[in-house]
Amino acid sequence: GINKNGKTAPRPKEYTYDIYEVKPYDSPTECIREALGQLLYYKYMFEKNRYTVGKLIVVGKNALTEVDQQYLDEINNSGIKIEYLQIPIK
């Protein structure tokens, strides 16, 4: 948030922050692949500054197919936990 002086408002450290990365691609797998590095970097930066990170969420416009879900499951099974959220564009 930005305060009235144009400065970034401090975030309370006691909160848990979910981080969203929105991607415009038709393929959920491409959205996940492109967002993964950014989400991990944001998580690192938040935790480096002593903020608590909750969920890492990729947002895309199309629903996961079976193949997309398998890719997401493989990532989650590796120890990196991310979610996919579909928000259709009308």
HELIX and SHEET records of a PDB file:
HELIX    1   1 PRO A   28  LYS A   48  1                                  21    
HELIX    2   2 GLU A   66  ASN A   77  1                                  12    
SHEET    1   A 3 THR A  16  VAL A  22  0                                        
SHEET    2   A 3 THR A  52  GLY A  60  1                                        
SHEET    3   A 3 GLU A  83  GLN A  86  1                                        
END                                                                             
